Amino acid sequence: MVEQTQTRGRIGEVFWAFLALGLTSFGGPVAHLGYFRTAFVERRKWLTESAYADLVALCQFLPGPASSQVGFALGLLRAGPWGAAMAWLAFTLPSAIVLVLFAFGAAVLDGPIASGIIHGLKVVAVAIVAHAVWGMARNLCPDKTRAAIALAAIFTVVLVSGPLGQVAAIILGGLAGLALCRDGAAATASEPLHFPVSRRVGMVALGLFGGLLILLPLLAGSALWPNIIDAFYRSGALVFGGGHVVLPLLEAEVVQSGWITPDEFLAGYGAAQAVPGPLFTFAAYLGALLPGINGFVGALLALLAIFIPGFLLLVGVLPFWNQFRQWGSAQALMRGANAAVVGILGAALYQPVWTSAIIGKEEFALALTGFLLLTVWKLPAWVVVAVIALGGIAIAP
């Protein structure tokens, strides 16, 4: 009885701690990891500095939303499976609710002010994605070899459009990394991670991850909701290198399929920069706008489908990570895959982001302003979104 009471208390502790972060954590995945370190290493002392660094390294190694995976793992470490679920729910729910409400509001908004705001949100997406490409290129393509892999990825997604081209670019990038990016790929020793996940559970999670990735496209058929789950699941399963990479993956699934218009897509992406919490909640916005399905149901399906693959991978790898991270070839593979991701995001910066938003010199000037505010003045993303949205009112036709 005492143990059950302590477990319930820890679950509640996890929920309220992550709810506070979900309401206040602006700035994207890197900033979220800083918030987590302050809250759970320095203040609450749930784990040591070295253990946290190792956990962050694991989640950055895996596909999926790194900050949400770190939060999920912290909840799992503190209060078991229910703690993991509460950490994700509390951190994700605030921004998801705001974006779903925005989706419903954007669908009925009319008039010059509303259209100007939407116009500004499309333009700010250019600045946000350009800033992401700039930062990722410096960190993930610091040498000629990885720059060449990124360039090859651009050619791949240009020549082979849609999700197939993006998957091919990542696979080819990983293979190129195995062959060409082995220098300095040896793992460094750090504190082992010990989570309440058995090897059997890990194997089941990995089997579910791979099985769903293969079976969902086969089961989708003509029914809408299986197609929705398949589209968002594959997008969540292939996100390497940061939350912004989900942009081209989702665009290929929901815009090129005709479910969402390019204007709706970019306006929602811009709005997603202004809310706290994980960028993956952009999926809730898209799900709320999907045709032929109730908005709340679509939002819930999209949100669950995009997060589940990253969590299945995390649970699957946790029992084996201490051994797997010593394999230098794994790090070489990821170097190549991450370089390819830079190329994919760079291609998305042009199409659909630039071509849909920059229709004149006024939009170009506004987008450049947003980029400089992010890179030179280093203002928070939500401030830049607000400034450029107001600028959109001024330049709206």
N, C-alpha and C positions, 0 to 999 in steps of 0.2 A: 504493500500500500504506500509506504514512504517513497519507494522507488518510482511508483507510478505518479505520485504527486510531484516529485522532482522532475520527472520527464515532462509532465504537462506544464510545469513552471518554466522549463527551458524552452518548450515550444512557443509559449507565450512571449518569452523574452526575445526569441528569434524574430517572431512576427513584428513586435513593436519596434525593435531595433532597425529592421529592414524597412518598415513602413516610414519611419523618419527619414531614412536615406532615399526611399522612393519619392518622397515629397520634396526633397531638397538637393538631390545629386544632379546638378547641371554639368555640362561640359563633355559628355561622351565617355567612352570606355576607359581611356587612360585616367581621366579625372575620377571616375568611379572607383578604380583600383586604389587611388590615393585616399578617397573617403573611407573605403573598407579598411585600409591599413590603420588609419587614425582611430576608427571606431572599434576594431576588433583586436588589433595588436597592441596599440598604445593604451587605449582607455579600458577595454574590457578584458584584455589579455587572454583571449580564447586560444591563442597559439603564439608561437615565438616568431621573431622576425625572419629567421631562416626558413621555418616551415611555411610561412606565408609567401616568401619569395619563390619557394619550390612549387607551391600551389599555383601561383600566377604563371610560372614557366610552363606548367602542365597545360593550363587552360589556353595559353597563347599558342601552344604547340598544336592543339586539337582544332578541327573545324568547329564553328559555332560562335555564339556571342560570349567573348571571353569574360567580361565583367559579370554577366549573369551566371556563367558557369562557376566562377569563383564564389559568388554569393550562394549558389546552390550547394557547393561543396562545404562552405562554412556552416550553413544550416545543417547539413548532414553530419558534419563533425561535432556540432554542438548538441543536436537533439535528434539524431537519427533521420529516417526517411520523412517523418512528418515535419521535422525541422527544416529539411531541404525544401519540401513543398511550401511551407509557410514563408521561407526566405524568398522564393521566386514570386509567390503571390503578392507579398507585401511590397516588393521592390518594383514589380511590373504593373500592378493594378492602377496606381495613380495616373501614369502617363497614358495607359491604354484607355482609360475612361475619358480623359481629355480629348484624345485623338478620335475616338468614336463619336463624341459629341461634336467635334469639329467636322467630321464627315457628314453628319446629319445636317449641321448648320450650313456647310459649304454647298450642299445640294440645293438649298432653298434661298441662299443669299442672292440678292440682286441689287442693282444700283451702282453708281460710279465708285463709291467708297469701297463697297464690298469687292467689286471687280478689281479695283486698284490693289487691295490687300492681296487678293489671289495672285495678281500679276507680280507683285513684289515677292511673294513666297516662291514663285517659279524662278525668279531671277536670283534669289538668295541661294537656291539649290546649286547654281553654278559656282558661287563663291565657296560654299561648303565643300562641294566635291573637289574643286580645284585645290583647296587647302588640304584635303585628305590625300589627294594624289601627290602633292608636293611633299608632305611630311612622310608618307609611306615610301616614296621613291628615295628619299635621302636615307631612310633607315633600312629598307629592304633591298635596295639596288645600289649599294655603295661602290661597286666595282664594275668593270666592263662586262664580265661574264653575266652577272645578274641583270645588268641593263639590256644585254642582248636577249636574254630569256624574256624580259618584259616586252621588248619590241616584237619578238616572235609571237608572243601571246596576243598582241594587238592585231598582227596579221591573221592569226588563227580565227579570232572572233569576227574579223571583217569578212574573211572568206567563207566561214561557216557560221551563219547567223543562228540566233536562238540559244537555248540551253545546251544543245549538243556542242556548239563551238566553245562555250565557256568551260564545260567539263573537259573537252579535249585539250584546251589550253592549260588547265590545271594539271592534268595527267602528264602531258608532254613537259611542262615545266618541272614537275617532280622528277621525271626520268632524267631530264637534263641536269637537275641538281645532283642526283645520284652520281652522274658521270663527271660533272665539272665543278661541284661546289663542296668538295670534301676537305679543303684546307681549313683547319681550325674548327672542325665539326665535332671534336671529341667533347663528351659531356664532362662537366665539372661536378665534383662531389659536393653534395649538400645534404641537409637533414632529410631522412626518409619520411614519407607520408604514411600514416596508418589510419585508415578509415574503416568504419563498420560495414565493409562490403566483402563478401567472400568471393573466391575465384569462380565458383559456380554461378553466382549472381552476375558477376562480370561477364562470363561467357554468354549467359542468357541475354544480357543487355546488348552485347555486340551482335549476337545472332538476330535480335529484333531490329537493330539498326540496319544491318545489311539486308535482312529479309524484307523490311518495309521499303527500302530503297529500290529493290528489284520488283517486288510484287505490286506496289501501289500503281505504277504505270499500267500494269497488265490488268488490274482490277477496275481502273477508272472507267473505261468505256465511254458511254455517252451521258451517264448520270453526272449531274453538276457537283454534288458535294464530294464524291470521291476524287473528282478532278481538282477541286479546291485543295483537299488534303494533300494530294500528290504534288501539286504545284508548290505549295508552301513548305512541305516537308523537304523536297529536293533543294529548295532555296536555302533552308536552314542547314542542310547537311553539307553544303558545298562552300560555306562562308569561311574562307581563310583570310587572316590578316586584319580583321577589324570589322566593326558593324557597318561601315560605309560600303563594304563590298557587297552587301545584300542588295544594294540599289540595282546594279545591272542584272543580277539574277532574278529579282522580282519583276523588273521591267520586261524581261524576256518572257516571263510566265503570264503576267496579267495585262500588259499593254499590247504586246504583239499578238496575244490571243483575242484581243478585242473586248475583254472584260472591263477594263478601265481606260479612260481616255488619257493621252499624254498630259493634258492640262491638269486633270484631277490627280494624276500620279505625282507630278512635280510640286503641286500646291501642298499635298499631304506630306511629301518629303521635307519641304521647307518648314511646315508646321511642326514636324517631328523634332526639328533642331531646337525648338523653343520650349520644349517640355523636359522635365527631369526624367531620370530613369533610363532604361535601355532603349537604344535606337530600334531594336527589333519590334517594339510596339507599333511601329509603322504598319506592320502586318494587320493590326486590328483596324486601323483606318481603311486599308484596302479591302479587308473582309466586309466591313460595313457597307461598302459601295458596290459589292459584287451583285450583278443582276440575277434575278430569279431565286433569291434566297433572302430570308429575313435578315435585316442588317445586324442585329445582335447575335444571331446564330452564326452568320458569316464571320463576324469579328472574332467570336470565340473559336470557331474552327481554325481560322487562319492563325490566330495567336498560339493555340496549342500546337498546331502542326509545325510551325516554324521553330519553336523552342525544343520540342521533343527530341529531334535527332542529336542536338548538341548535348543534352542531358544523358541520353542513352550511351553516347560515346564516352562521356566522362565517367559514368558508373562502370562501363565496361573496361576502361583502361585503369581505373584506380587500383585494383588489386595487382596489376602487373607493371605499374609505372616505375617503381623503384628499380626493376630489372631492365625494362625497356629503354629507359633514358640513358643507359650506358652504351646503347648501340649507336655508334657515330653515324652510320648510314641514315638513320632516321632524321637526324638533324640536317644532313646534306639534302635529303629529299625535301624537307620543309623549306630550306633556303630557296630551292628552285621553285617550289609551289608558290611561296610567298612573292617571289619576283614576278611570276606569271600573273598573280592577283593584281599587282600594280598595273600591268598592261591591260587587264580586263577593265579595271576601274578607269584607266586613262581613256580607253575607247568609249566607255559610257559617258565620260565628261563631254565628249563631242556629240554622241548620239545615244540617248535622247535629250540629255540635259541642255547642252548648248543650243542645238538646233531648235528646240521647242521654246526656249526662253529668250534668247538673244535675237530679237527681230529688228533692232535698230540701234543707232548710236547711243540713245538714252539708256537702253537696257545694258549695253556694254559698259557704259560709265558707272552705272549703278552696281553691276556685278563686280567690276574692278574695285569699287569702293569697299564692298563687302569683303573681298579677298584681302585688301590691305588692312582693314580693321581686324581681321583674324590673324594675319601673319606679322604685321609690323606693330600695330597697337596691342595685339594679343587680347582683344576683348572677348568675353564669353560669347559662345555661339548664340545664346538666347537674346543677348543684347543686339548682336548683329542682325538677327532675324527681325527684331522689332524695328530697328532703324531702316532696314531695306524694305520691309513691308510698308512703312510710312512713305518711303521713297516711291514705292509702286503706285501709291495714290497720286503722287505728284506727276508721274509720267504716263499714267494710264490714258489711253486714247479716248 
